[in-house]
Each structure stands twice: as structure tokens, then as C-alpha cells.
Amino acid sequence: MAGDELVEPAPMNATRSIDITAPPRAVFPWLVQMGFGRAGWYSYDWIDNLGRTSARSVVPELQNVVSGDPICGGPIDVTAVVVRPPNDDDDGSFVLDYRNRFIQFSLAYQVQARPFGTRLVSRARARITTPGGWIAAHLLELGDGIMVRRQLLNLRERIETARPTSSGGSA
């Protein structure tokens, strides 16, 4: 998947997916607007968005994300390193990256066209190089699983109930 090369080796490598009955071009705008102080993370808002409700529609002014843009993740900023909208011949990818002296973390989303609509795949990879970092990585994987499950379910609900716009996104 796009972004896998950002964290090598990755003791934490968690891939999760969900099927959405909407085309990839309707799913992708929801991904690029994610972030703290942006559209939110669509998970448990009381945890990852300080109680603010994540967006229930596509926000046009949050759609212009390009590779290299900082995205507020809450207590840390991540960087958008891959922003590749889907087209008729290729899947779309949105990859976020965070790194410091002790942590390397990537969070990738891929929208894959399917006959029913879209398979949305999420992959988190992390390496923590502090003493006991492998334990922290596995605890991160557990927490990530809980949060991403809620995120994917909320995204599906929002996308499938949104009204399509003429540009192929959702309103």
C-alpha cells in the first residue's frame, strides 16, 4: 500500500477495511478533510476531537490538501505525504506521516473501486525506538483498532447517507 515504505520495519502494522456503497470519488473527499480542528477524525469525538462533532458533510474549503501539507493530529502535527485522488484507472491514496527521534508512524487510506462501490482500506504502521517501544507499539495497535473501527463505521454511515453533488463528492 502507498506509504508502507515510510516505516520499515514496522512492529505495529494494522490493516482494516470496510465496504461503502458509494464510488471512490465520493469517498476520497471525506478523507482529505480529516484532522483535528478540520473535519475531525470521525471516531470517538470525545477522545480525538475534544468533544467537537466530526463533520457530517464534505467541507469544500478543506479539500485542497497537497503532499507536504501539515495536518493537525491533535497534540502532534502529521504531514500529508501522498494525496492521490482516485481516477477511472487507479485507486486513490491518502497517507499521513509523523516522525520524531523515537517514533515513526504512518497512517494510510486507500479507496479501491469495487462493483458495489468502494473498499476503504486503512493501514497504520509504527516503530517506537525507546526502551520497551515494542510494547508501546502493540498497545498503540490495540487502541488504533478500537478507534479505527469506529472511524470506518462512521465514515460509511456519513458517506452512504450524504447527497451526491455535481462534482462527484458529497454534500
Secondary structure as UniProt FT lines:
FT   TURN            2..3
FT   HELIX           4..6
FT   STRAND          12..20
FT   HELIX           24..32
FT   TURN            36..39
FT   HELIX           45..48
FT   TURN            50..51
FT   HELIX           60..62
FT   TURN            67..68
FT   STRAND          70..72
FT   STRAND          77..84
FT   TURN            88..89
FT   STRAND          92..99
FT   STRAND          103..114
FT   TURN            115..116
FT   STRAND          117..128
FT   TURN            131..132
FT   HELIX           133..161
FT   TURN            166..167
//
